[in-house]
Amino acid sequence: MKIHAFATVLILGVLILTGAGLLIVGPAASAPNWNFTVPAEEVKPVNGMFTFPDSLFADGRARHFVYKHSPSEWVRFFVVKSTDGVTRAAFDACDVCWRNKKGYVQQGNEMVCINCGMRFRTDKINEVRGGCNPAPLNRAVKGGSVLITQGDVLQGLGFFK
């Protein structure tokens, strides 16, 4: 009787651990293979538009966002108000290092490529393109809101495949 109870408990334990392992590994297998160290808030568009209060960026700190377009299509971007008072947006990727899926981290008034270490002043985001500069993302500031269209965000899909 003791052996039968032990075997039952052992089998149940293995099944529970296997099920828990599938729950942990299953979703991760379908998620993008990214190395980003800066957390990003998941956002969804409303009527094809991402809308943020401009006051969210008044402190000059970059905020990172991620948009899940489909189970296998994700786009990361950040918004920052530079020292000249302009709210700027860029993909969390560049023309050179995007394959490494690491993005940028803010250090003072600069965004730093986590892959190669190159530094970019925040007041040059959206103005300087190419190379390892953060890839510009169109945005508008109207009525106290930062507006970014879903279509503009989707133009960055290629950086995150």
C-alpha positions as CSV (number, residue, x, y, z in Angstrom):
1,M,0.0,0.0,0.0
2,K,2.8,2.4,0.9
3,I,4.6,1.7,-2.5
4,H,1.3,2.4,-4.4
5,A,0.8,5.7,-2.6
6,F,4.4,6.7,-3.2
7,A,4.2,5.9,-6.9
8,T,0.9,7.9,-7.2
9,V,2.5,10.9,-5.5
10,L,5.6,10.6,-7.6
11,I,3.6,10.4,-10.9
12,L,1.4,13.3,-9.8
13,G,4.5,15.4,-8.9
14,V,6.2,14.7,-12.3
15,L,3.0,15.6,-14.1
16,I,2.6,18.9,-12.2
17,L,6.3,19.8,-12.8
18,T,6.0,18.9,-16.5
19,G,2.8,21.0,-16.8
20,A,4.5,24.0,-15.0
21,G,7.5,23.6,-17.3
22,L,5.3,23.8,-20.4
23,L,3.6,26.9,-19.1
24,I,7.0,28.6,-18.6
25,V,8.7,27.4,-21.8
26,G,5.6,27.4,-24.1
27,P,5.1,31.2,-24.3
28,A,8.8,32.0,-24.2
29,A,9.3,29.8,-27.3
30,S,7.0,32.0,-29.3
31,A,8.2,35.3,-27.9
32,P,10.8,37.3,-29.8
33,N,14.5,36.5,-29.1
34,W,15.4,39.9,-27.7
35,N,18.3,40.9,-25.4
36,F,16.8,44.2,-24.2
37,T,17.7,45.2,-20.7
38,V,15.6,48.3,-20.4
39,P,12.0,47.4,-19.5
40,A,9.3,48.7,-21.9
41,E,5.6,49.3,-21.1
42,E,3.3,47.4,-23.5
43,V,0.9,49.9,-25.3
44,K,-2.0,49.5,-27.7
45,P,-3.3,52.0,-30.2
46,V,-6.7,53.5,-29.9
47,N,-8.3,54.1,-33.3
48,G,-4.9,53.7,-35.0
49,M,-3.1,56.2,-32.7
50,F,-0.8,56.0,-29.7
51,T,-1.5,58.9,-27.4
52,F,0.6,60.0,-24.4
53,P,0.3,63.1,-22.3
54,D,3.3,65.3,-23.1
55,S,3.7,66.0,-19.4
56,L,4.8,62.3,-19.0
57,F,8.1,63.3,-20.6
58,A,8.6,66.7,-18.8
59,D,11.3,65.2,-16.6
60,G,13.6,64.5,-19.6
61,R,13.6,60.7,-18.9
62,A,13.2,58.4,-21.9
63,R,10.2,56.1,-21.6
64,H,10.3,52.8,-23.6
65,F,7.2,51.2,-25.0
66,V,6.5,48.0,-26.9
67,Y,3.6,47.3,-29.2
68,K,2.5,43.7,-29.9
69,H,1.0,43.8,-33.4
70,S,0.6,40.0,-33.5
71,P,2.0,37.0,-31.6
72,S,5.2,37.2,-33.6
73,E,5.4,40.9,-34.5
74,W,6.6,43.4,-31.8
75,V,7.9,46.9,-32.1
76,R,9.8,48.8,-29.4
77,F,10.2,52.6,-29.3
78,F,11.0,55.3,-26.9
79,V,9.9,58.9,-26.3
80,V,12.0,61.5,-24.6
81,K,11.9,65.3,-24.1
82,S,15.3,66.7,-24.9
83,T,17.1,69.6,-23.2
84,D,15.8,72.0,-25.9
85,G,12.2,71.2,-24.8
86,V,11.2,69.1,-27.9
87,T,9.5,65.8,-27.4
88,R,11.2,63.2,-29.6
89,A,10.5,59.6,-30.6
90,A,12.6,56.8,-32.1
91,F,12.6,53.1,-32.5
92,D,14.6,51.2,-29.9
93,A,16.9,50.1,-32.7
94,C,19.2,51.5,-35.4
95,D,20.4,50.7,-38.9
96,V,23.6,49.0,-37.7
97,C,23.0,47.1,-34.4
98,W,19.3,46.2,-34.7
99,R,20.1,42.5,-35.2
100,N,21.4,42.2,-31.7
101,K,18.1,43.3,-30.2
102,K,19.5,45.4,-27.4
103,G,18.3,49.0,-28.0
104,Y,19.2,52.1,-26.0
105,V,19.6,53.2,-22.5
106,Q,19.5,56.8,-21.3
107,Q,22.5,58.3,-19.5
108,G,22.0,61.9,-18.7
109,N,21.1,63.8,-21.9
110,E,22.3,61.0,-24.2
111,M,20.9,57.7,-25.5
112,V,23.5,55.0,-25.5
113,C,23.5,52.0,-27.8
114,I,23.6,49.0,-25.5
115,N,25.3,46.9,-28.2
116,C,28.2,49.2,-29.4
117,G,28.3,51.9,-26.7
118,M,27.9,54.8,-29.1
119,R,26.2,57.9,-27.5
120,F,23.6,60.2,-29.1
121,R,22.4,63.5,-27.7
122,T,18.7,63.5,-27.1
123,D,18.3,66.8,-29.0
124,K,19.5,65.1,-32.2
125,I,16.9,62.3,-32.1
126,N,14.6,62.6,-35.1
127,E,17.1,65.0,-36.8
128,V,20.1,62.7,-37.4
129,R,19.5,59.5,-39.2
130,G,21.4,56.4,-40.2
131,G,24.3,54.5,-38.8
132,C,23.9,53.7,-35.1
133,N,21.6,56.7,-34.4
134,P,18.2,55.8,-33.0
135,A,16.0,55.3,-36.0
136,P,13.5,58.2,-36.1
137,L,9.8,57.7,-35.4
138,N,7.3,60.3,-36.6
139,R,5.4,62.0,-33.9
140,A,3.4,65.1,-33.3
141,V,2.7,67.1,-30.2
142,K,-0.8,68.6,-30.2
143,G,-3.0,69.9,-27.4
144,G,-0.7,68.6,-24.7
145,S,-0.5,65.1,-26.2
146,V,2.2,63.2,-28.0
147,L,0.6,61.4,-31.0
148,I,2.2,58.5,-32.9
149,T,0.3,56.7,-35.6
150,Q,0.0,52.9,-35.6
151,G,1.2,53.0,-39.2
152,D,4.4,54.8,-38.3
153,V,5.1,52.4,-35.5
154,L,4.6,49.4,-37.9
155,Q,7.2,50.9,-40.3
156,G,9.7,49.7,-37.6
157,L,8.7,46.0,-37.8
158,G,11.9,45.1,-39.7
159,F,14.1,46.2,-36.8
160,F,12.5,43.6,-34.5
161,K,12.3,40.4,-36.5
